[in-house]
Amino acid sequence: MAFDQYHEPANELSDETRTFARMIVSMGEEAEAINWYEQRISVEKNPQAKAIMQNAQHEEFKHFGMDLEFLLRQKPVWRKTLQAILFKEGDIVELGEKGEEASE
């Protein structure tokens, strides 16, 4: 079975690179599911159905976070960059610039 996440021949990629590609795709799928739930929740009128969707969306947040943490453990420079941006007050673009500088 061919996978779209590979831009190079899969048999030429290391196991680590193939795992990395799978996790990137997984994270994208989690983000897409979060978006779908957000849209459904915004229009759902039934409180019970809405609560179930919110619970499901929370699970997707968890999965997204676990995927991200896995990737950050594989790419320490990413962690260094994101530590300057995430969970900080201030202008996001300025924080991003500082994060980029910190990781160079």
Secondary structure, DSSP 8 states (H G I E B T S, - for coil): ---TT-SS-GGGS-HHHHHHHHHHHHHHHHHHHHHHHHHHHHH---HHHHHHHHHHHHHHHHHHHHHHHHHHHH-HHHHHHHHTTTT--S-HHHHHHHHHHHH-
